[in-house]
Amino acid sequence: MTATVHTLSPPRAPSLDAMIGLVAADMNGVNAVILDRMQSKVALIPELAGHLIAGGGKRMRPMLTLACASLLGYPGTRHHKLAAAVEFIHTATLLHDDVVDGSGMRRGKRTANLIWGNPASVLVGDFLFSRAFELMVEDGSLKVLRILSHASAVIAEGEVEQLTAQRRVETDEEQYLTIISSKTAALFAAACRVAPVVSEADEDSEHALESYGKNLGIAFQLTDDVIDYASDAATMGKGVGDDFRDGKMTLPVILAYARGSDSDRAFWRAAMSGERATDADLAQAIDLLRSSDALQDTIERARQYGRRAIDSLGKFPASKAKSALVEAAEFAVARAY
């Protein structure tokens, strides 16, 4: 028995360029579906939805659907509508998240809820969810409908569980991994799994690509947890320290709290409860995260999940699509440094 060691530190910085190039033609088809289905006779709907959809996002989730279909040699176009459905689900959750979090910035722009208000953002999010389900039904596959509808329910469960864990310093690593597996990784997994369904691939391929997507999604979220404390607004596209001020018990905070002294823990309890939320408090939090190695260890956790994602592709032969998917996993982690 032999093992392959995958490094996540290649000579050049990983990027999504290979995936973008791989799916460029198909992405044109997806964008056409998105543009068509976000239209409505109610003018505010396309105006508000377009603000976020055209706001500079990487479209990583729909690209994963297209790349996985390419990996399997799928020659059709069914995946265009499904990739658009995935993007609509993602966009709807972002609109709802910004309302829940009271966010003021997304992808370097003012959030929709700040411009149009919370009610409009929630209702347009509901509209996009409805459009996603229309696209799933039009595909005609009950299996596809089951995969994406289940993912939508799991995402909502994860968001609610995160809300209940907010400002609770007793949240542990296991609970947090469960939360991000639901709220973030579930859609990554579903986006990848629908490709072998439309490609009529075997169940092994389904499970392999679902595993790839889930582990990639966890790595992606863990990296986001680090970026919130170790980056800047220009890089992040949102406010620095938003998680800190919202009292979100992300993995870096969970690790720092568990490793801290009595005075450190007292600080975290006050900070997560909202009693300490100034810029000076954020600076102190970052110092504690660095001195406890919580940021570095969170990056290492992300690397582990990135490796698991890459290992899930082991059954597939070498190809441009496989290389692009491998680099996407590397990119998910490399964003943190």
N, C-alpha and C positions, 0 to 999 in steps of 0.2 A: 504494500500500500504506500502510495506517495502522496505528498501534499504540495499544493502550489501556494507560495507566499505572494500575496499581492501587496505592493507598497502603494500608499496613497500620497507619495511625495515625489512625483516625476520631475525631470529636469525643468520643464516649463510649467507655468501655473495652469492647472486644469481649467477648462471653461466649457460652456455649452455650445461653442462654435461648431463642433463636429455634429452635434445633434441638430442644430439649427440648419446646417447645410444639408444634412441627410433628409430632413422632412420638409424642406422649403416648399416644394411643389404641392405636397399634400396640405401644408399649412395654409396655402392660398385658398384651398377648398374649404378648410375649417373656418377661416376668417370670413369667407363669403356667407357661410351658414350663420355665423355669429352676427354679422351685420344685418342679415335678413330677419333673423328671429328676435332681435332686440328691438325691432320696430313696433310701434303701436300708434293708434289714433290719438292716444293720450300723450301729448308732446313731452311732458315731464319725464316719462319713462325712458325713451331713448336718450334724452338729454342727460339724465342722471346716470343711467347705466353706461353710456358712452364715456362719461367722465372717468370712470374707473377702468372699464375695459380697454380704453385707448390710453391709459395712464402710464404706460411704460413697463408693465409687468413682463416677466420672462416667458409666460405661457408654458411653464415647465410641465404641468400636468397633462394638458392636451398633447404636447410634444411627446410625452412618454407613451401615450396611446399609439401615436403614429410610428414612433421608433420601434416599439414592440411588434407592431404589425409588419414593419419592414424586416425585422429580425426573422420573422416567420415566413417571409416571402409572399405576403398577402397582396393580390393584384387589384382588389376591388376598391370601392369608395364608401362602403358602409361606415367605416371608422371615422369619416369626416364628421358626420352628425353626432357620433358618440363622443368624439373629442370635444366638439362644441358643447355637448351636454355637460361634460366634465368641467369645462371652463365656466359655464353658467352656474354650476353648483358651487365652484370655488368662489366666484365673484359674489354670489348671494351670501355666502358665509362671511366674506370680508365686509360686506355692507352691514350685516348684522353684528359682527364683531366690533366694528368701529362705534356702533351705537352703544353696545354693552360697555365697552371700555372708555367711552367718551373721548375717543382719539381725535386729534386735530390734524394729523398729517399721515399720508399714505403714499408711498412711492415718490416722496419729495413734493407732493401736491397737497392742497387742503382736502380733507376728507369730504365725502358727499354729505354726511350728516351735519358738518359744519356749515356747508353752503346752503343746502336745501332743508335741513332739519331732520330730526330723528324719525318722525312719522313717515316722511317720504322715503327715507333710506330703507326702513323696514319693509314698506309695501313694495318698493321696486325690487328688493331682495326676494320677496315672495313671488313676484312676477317672473324673475329669472329662474327660480326653482320650478315654477310651473312650466316654463319653456323647456327646461331640461327634461322634465318628465314627458312632455309632448314628443321630444326628439327620441327618447328611449322607446316610447310606444310605437312610433313610426318605424323604428328599426325592425320591430316584429318578433324579436327574440325574448321569450320569457326569462331565459337565463341572464341575458344582459340586463333586463329590467330588474331582476332580483339582485344582481351584483351591485348596480348603481343605486337602487333604492335602499338597499341594506346599508351601503356606505353612507348615504345621506342621514339615515337614522343614527348610525354609530357616531358620525360627526357631531350631531346635535347632543347626544349623550355625553360625549367628551367635553363639549363646551359647557354643559350644565355641571358636570363633575369638576371642571376647572373653576367654575364660579363658586361652587361650594367649598373648594380648597383654598380660595383666595383669602389672603391675610391669616391663614392658619399655619403657624410655624411648625406644627407637629406633622405636617405632610411629609411623607417619606419618599425615598427614591422609587420604590416599587409602585406606589400610588401615582407618582408623577409620570412614570413610564407608561402606565395604563392610560392616563389622560392623553398623552401625546400620541399614543398608538391609535386612539380614537379620533381625536380632533384634527390631527394632521396626517398621520400615516394611512388612515383608512382610505382616503381619496387617492393617494399615490398608488396604493395597492389595487384599488378598483380600476383606476385608469390603465394600469398595466394588464390586469386580468381580462378586460373585455377584448383585448387584441387577439389572444388565442381563441376566444369564443367565436369571433367573426371569421377568424382564419381557419376554423374547424380543426384546430390542433388538438393533440391528446391532452388528457388531464394532467400529465406530468408537466407539460409546458405551462398549463394554467397555473398550477401550484408554484412552479419555479418563478414565473413572472410576478405572481402575487407576492411571493416572498421577497423578490427583488424590490418591488414597489414599497412594501411595508418597511423594510429595513432602510431603504433610501429615505423614506419620509421621516423616520425617527432620527436618522443622522442629520437631515435637513433642519428639523426642529431643534435638536440639541445645539446645533451650530448657531441658530437664531438666538437661543438662550445666551450664548456667549457674546454674540455681536451686540446685544442690547447693552452690555456693560463695557465692551472692549472696542467700540467703533465710534463713529460720529454720524451726525444726522445726514450728511451728504452721502455716506456709504450705505446707511441703513434705509434711507427713504422715509424714516419716521423719527419721532423725538428720541433723543438719547435718554436712557433710563426710564422709558415708559413702563416697563415691567416692574421696576423698583417702585415707582410712584403709585402704580396700581395695586401693589401688594401681592404680586404674582409669585407664588412659590415655585420658581423654576429650579432646574437641577443645580446650577451654581450656588444659589442661596441655600438649598437643602443641604448640600455638602458643607458649605461654610458654617452653617448653623450647627451641624452635627459635630464639627471639628473645633468649634470656637470655645473660648474661655467663658466664664460666667458673665464677664462684662461684655464680651462679644455677643453672646446670646441675648443679653438684655438689649443691646443695640438693635439686633435683628427683630426682636419682638416689638420694639417701639416703631421701627421702620416699617415692618409689614403691616402694623395696625394703622399706619398713616400718621403717626405722631412725629416722625422724622422724615421729611421729604424734601428738604432744601438741597441746593446744589452741593453744599458742604457735606450734607449727609450722604448724598450719592457718591461723592469723592471718598468718603470714609468707607462706604460699602465696597467700592471697587478695590480699595486698599486691602480690606479683609478678604475679598474674593481672591486676590492675587497672593497674599501671604499664606493663605490656607491651601493654595494650589487648586482651588475649586474650579477656576476657569480652565486651567490646563487639563485637569482630570475630566471635565465635561467634554473638552475637545477629544480626549482619548476615547471616551465612551462613543462619541460620534464616529471616530475612526473605526472602532470595532463594528458598529452597525454598517458603516460603509463597506467594510470588508465582507460582511455577511451578504450584503446586496450583490457585490461582485461575485462571490462564490455561488450565489443562486443562478448565475448565468452559465455555470460550468458545463451543462449538458448541451449548450448550443455551439455550433461550429464557429470558427473565426469568421468575421465579416465586418463591414463598415458599421453596420447597425450595432453589433456587439461592442465594438470599440467605442462607439458613441455612448452607449449605455454605461460602460465601464467608466468613461471619463465623467459622465454625469454624476456618478457616485463619488468620484474623486473631487469634483467641483463642490458638491454639497458640503464637504468637510473643509475644503481649502478656503472657502469664503471667510473663515474665522481668522485668517492670518495673511 
